[in-house]
Protein backbone atom coordinates (compact mmCIF):
# COMPACT_ATOMS: atom_id res chain seq x y z
CA UNK A 1 0.00 0.00 0.00
CA UNK A 2 1.49 3.32 -1.02
CA UNK A 3 1.64 6.38 1.18
CA UNK A 4 -1.06 8.24 -0.77
CA UNK A 5 -3.60 5.47 -0.06
CA UNK A 6 -3.28 5.70 3.72
CA UNK A 7 -5.12 7.66 6.36
CA UNK A 8 -3.12 10.70 7.46
CA UNK A 9 -2.84 9.81 11.15
CA UNK A 10 -0.61 12.79 11.84
CA UNK A 11 -3.18 15.30 10.56
CA UNK A 12 -6.00 13.60 12.48
CA UNK A 13 -3.87 13.49 15.63
CA UNK A 14 -3.22 17.21 15.29
CA UNK A 15 -6.90 17.94 14.61
CA UNK A 16 -8.18 16.01 17.63
CA UNK A 17 -5.11 16.49 19.86
CA UNK A 18 -4.74 12.78 20.54
CA UNK A 19 -2.72 9.85 19.23
CA UNK A 20 -4.97 8.53 16.46
CA UNK A 21 -2.53 5.76 15.56
CA UNK A 22 -2.93 4.34 19.05
CA UNK A 23 -6.72 4.48 18.72
CA UNK A 24 -6.61 2.65 15.39
CA UNK A 25 -4.40 -0.07 16.89
CA UNK A 26 -6.81 -0.40 19.82
CA UNK A 27 -9.77 -0.81 17.46
CA UNK A 28 -7.84 -3.41 15.45
CA UNK A 29 -7.19 -5.34 18.68
CA UNK A 30 -10.93 -5.39 19.40
CA UNK A 31 -11.03 -2.90 22.27
CA UNK A 32 -14.46 -1.28 22.55
CA UNK A 33 -15.11 2.45 22.39
CA UNK A 34 -16.14 2.46 26.06
CA UNK A 35 -12.86 0.88 27.12
CA UNK A 36 -10.89 3.35 25.00
CA UNK A 37 -12.83 6.24 26.52
CA UNK A 38 -12.09 5.07 30.06
CA UNK A 39 -8.39 4.39 29.38
CA UNK A 40 -7.62 7.53 27.39
CA UNK A 41 -10.06 10.07 28.79
CA UNK A 42 -11.30 10.99 25.32
CA UNK A 43 -14.95 12.01 25.23
CA UNK A 44 -17.21 9.44 23.52
CA UNK A 45 -18.43 12.08 21.08
CA UNK A 46 -14.87 12.94 20.06
CA UNK A 47 -14.05 9.26 19.65
CA UNK A 48 -17.11 8.88 17.42
CA UNK A 49 -16.01 11.87 15.30
CA UNK A 50 -12.52 10.40 14.90
CA UNK A 51 -14.00 7.08 13.80
CA UNK A 52 -16.28 8.86 11.30
CA UNK A 53 -13.33 10.79 9.84
CA UNK A 54 -11.34 7.58 9.43
CA UNK A 55 -14.28 5.76 7.80
CA UNK A 56 -14.90 8.68 5.43
CA UNK A 57 -11.24 8.78 4.46
CA UNK A 58 -11.26 5.03 3.77
CA UNK A 59 -14.38 5.44 1.64
CA UNK A 60 -12.68 8.19 -0.39
CA UNK A 61 -9.58 6.03 -0.84
CA UNK A 62 -11.63 3.05 -2.03
CA UNK A 63 -13.58 5.23 -4.50
CA UNK A 64 -10.37 6.74 -5.86
CA UNK A 65 -8.85 3.27 -6.30
CA UNK A 66 -12.03 2.07 -8.01
CA UNK A 67 -12.03 5.05 -10.41
CA UNK A 68 -8.36 4.51 -11.18
CA UNK A 69 -8.90 0.82 -11.91
CA UNK A 70 -11.95 1.59 -14.06
CA UNK A 71 -10.04 4.19 -16.07
CA UNK A 72 -7.13 1.78 -16.50
CA UNK A 73 -9.45 -1.02 -17.66
CA UNK A 74 -11.24 1.28 -20.10
CA UNK A 75 -7.98 2.55 -21.58
CA UNK A 76 -6.79 -1.04 -21.97
CA UNK A 77 -9.98 -2.00 -23.79
CA UNK A 78 -9.65 0.95 -26.20
CA UNK A 79 -6.25 -0.19 -27.45
CA UNK A 80 -6.52 -2.24 -30.61
CA UNK A 81 -5.26 -5.78 -30.38
CA UNK A 82 -2.81 -6.67 -33.11
CA UNK A 83 -2.16 -10.31 -33.78
TORKOL-4160 file (C-alpha; in steps of 0.2 Angstrom, whole numbers, padded with zeros to 4 digits, m for minus):
83
<pt num="1" X="0000" Y="0000" Z="0000"/>
<pt num="2" X="0007" Y="0017" Z="m0005"/>
<pt num="3" X="0008" Y="0032" Z="0006"/>
<pt num="4" X="m0005" Y="0041" Z="m0004"/>
<pt num="5" X="m0018" Y="0027" Z="0000"/>
<pt num="6" X="m0016" Y="0028" Z="0019"/>
<pt num="7" X="m0026" Y="0038" Z="0032"/>
<pt num="8" X="m0016" Y="0054" Z="0037"/>
<pt num="9" X="m0014" Y="0049" Z="0056"/>
<pt num="10" X="m0003" Y="0064" Z="0059"/>
<pt num="11" X="m0016" Y="0076" Z="0053"/>
<pt num="12" X="m0030" Y="0068" Z="0062"/>
<pt num="13" X="m0019" Y="0067" Z="0078"/>
<pt num="14" X="m0016" Y="0086" Z="0076"/>
<pt num="15" X="m0034" Y="0090" Z="0073"/>
<pt num="16" X="m0041" Y="0080" Z="0088"/>
<pt num="17" X="m0026" Y="0082" Z="0099"/>
<pt num="18" X="m0024" Y="0064" Z="0103"/>
<pt num="19" X="m0014" Y="0049" Z="0096"/>
<pt num="20" X="m0025" Y="0043" Z="0082"/>
<pt num="21" X="m0013" Y="0029" Z="0078"/>
<pt num="22" X="m0015" Y="0022" Z="0095"/>
<pt num="23" X="m0034" Y="0022" Z="0094"/>
<pt num="24" X="m0033" Y="0013" Z="0077"/>
<pt num="25" X="m0022" Y="0000" Z="0084"/>
<pt num="26" X="m0034" Y="m0002" Z="0099"/>
<pt num="27" X="m0049" Y="m0004" Z="0087"/>
<pt num="28" X="m0039" Y="m0017" Z="0077"/>
<pt num="29" X="m0036" Y="m0027" Z="0093"/>
<pt num="30" X="m0055" Y="m0027" Z="0097"/>
<pt num="31" X="m0055" Y="m0014" Z="0111"/>
<pt num="32" X="m0072" Y="m0006" Z="0113"/>
<pt num="33" X="m0076" Y="0012" Z="0112"/>
<pt num="34" X="m0081" Y="0012" Z="0130"/>
<pt num="35" X="m0064" Y="0004" Z="0136"/>
<pt num="36" X="m0054" Y="0017" Z="0125"/>
<pt num="37" X="m0064" Y="0031" Z="0133"/>
<pt num="38" X="m0060" Y="0025" Z="0150"/>
<pt num="39" X="m0042" Y="0022" Z="0147"/>
<pt num="40" X="m0038" Y="0038" Z="0137"/>
<pt num="41" X="m0050" Y="0050" Z="0144"/>
<pt num="42" X="m0056" Y="0055" Z="0127"/>
<pt num="43" X="m0075" Y="0060" Z="0126"/>
<pt num="44" X="m0086" Y="0047" Z="0118"/>
<pt num="45" X="m0092" Y="0060" Z="0105"/>
<pt num="46" X="m0074" Y="0065" Z="0100"/>
<pt num="47" X="m0070" Y="0046" Z="0098"/>
<pt num="48" X="m0086" Y="0044" Z="0087"/>
<pt num="49" X="m0080" Y="0059" Z="0076"/>
<pt num="50" X="m0063" Y="0052" Z="0074"/>
<pt num="51" X="m0070" Y="0035" Z="0069"/>
<pt num="52" X="m0081" Y="0044" Z="0056"/>
<pt num="53" X="m0067" Y="0054" Z="0049"/>
<pt num="54" X="m0057" Y="0038" Z="0047"/>
<pt num="55" X="m0071" Y="0029" Z="0039"/>
<pt num="56" X="m0075" Y="0043" Z="0027"/>
<pt num="57" X="m0056" Y="0044" Z="0022"/>
<pt num="58" X="m0056" Y="0025" Z="0019"/>
<pt num="59" X="m0072" Y="0027" Z="0008"/>
<pt num="60" X="m0063" Y="0041" Z="m0002"/>
<pt num="61" X="m0048" Y="0030" Z="m0004"/>
<pt num="62" X="m0058" Y="0015" Z="m0010"/>
<pt num="63" X="m0068" Y="0026" Z="m0022"/>
<pt num="64" X="m0052" Y="0034" Z="m0029"/>
<pt num="65" X="m0044" Y="0016" Z="m0032"/>
<pt num="66" X="m0060" Y="0010" Z="m0040"/>
<pt num="67" X="m0060" Y="0025" Z="m0052"/>
<pt num="68" X="m0042" Y="0023" Z="m0056"/>
<pt num="69" X="m0044" Y="0004" Z="m0060"/>
<pt num="70" X="m0060" Y="0008" Z="m0070"/>
<pt num="71" X="m0050" Y="0021" Z="m0080"/>
<pt num="72" X="m0036" Y="0009" Z="m0082"/>
<pt num="73" X="m0047" Y="m0005" Z="m0088"/>
<pt num="74" X="m0056" Y="0006" Z="m0100"/>
<pt num="75" X="m0040" Y="0013" Z="m0108"/>
<pt num="76" X="m0034" Y="m0005" Z="m0110"/>
<pt num="77" X="m0050" Y="m0010" Z="m0119"/>
<pt num="78" X="m0048" Y="0005" Z="m0131"/>
<pt num="79" X="m0031" Y="m0001" Z="m0137"/>
<pt num="80" X="m0033" Y="m0011" Z="m0153"/>
<pt num="81" X="m0026" Y="m0029" Z="m0152"/>
<pt num="82" X="m0014" Y="m0033" Z="m0166"/>
<pt num="83" X="m0011" Y="m0052" Z="m0169"/>
